[in-house]
């Protein structure tokens, strides 16, 4: 993680800054060009632990030649065959919904990656099964956006409660308020908070 980002957290939030030296080092936020595959992985990850979703996605990827997950190939696979690798039927429908948008030409993930964040949110959340959390994970981990926060993420809200020794549960609104001081590096703050749960 860049020194200027660490220095930013030192200035704006000593509590969050104190965690940085205790967690496993964070790499720079990278981007993925394989947007459709990554979006499928994020959909599979919905409401699952990282370990469980990684196991399912690894099995899911084996359905594709050389593990290259594409919209065209996904639509040719039967739901039953995909279901055997672990994703629920609803998640299969969500992934195929995205695939249909791509194959029809209504969605170009390569072009959407160059759009403004609000436009990306508006375009993707029109697709069934793609909510704010899924878009936020896509913005952070696929597009490498540095200033994205996911107030609806339960892990982040638990981490905030733990870090600041709060007695009450952290609401989405309060999590959003906490995140304002971390801008313009809220994506890094998310990753620090997730890692803090391992301590």
Secondary structure, DSSP 8 states (H G I E B T S, - for coil): --HHHHHHHHHH-HHHHHHHTTS---------S-HHHHHHHHHHHTTS-HHHHHHHHHHHHTTSGGG---HHHHHHS-HHHHHTTT--HHHHHHHHHHHHHHHHTS--HHHHTTS-HHHHHHHHTTSTT--HHHHHHIIIIIS--SS---TT-HHHHHHHHHHTT-SS---HHHHHHHHGGGTT-HHHHHHHHHHHTT-
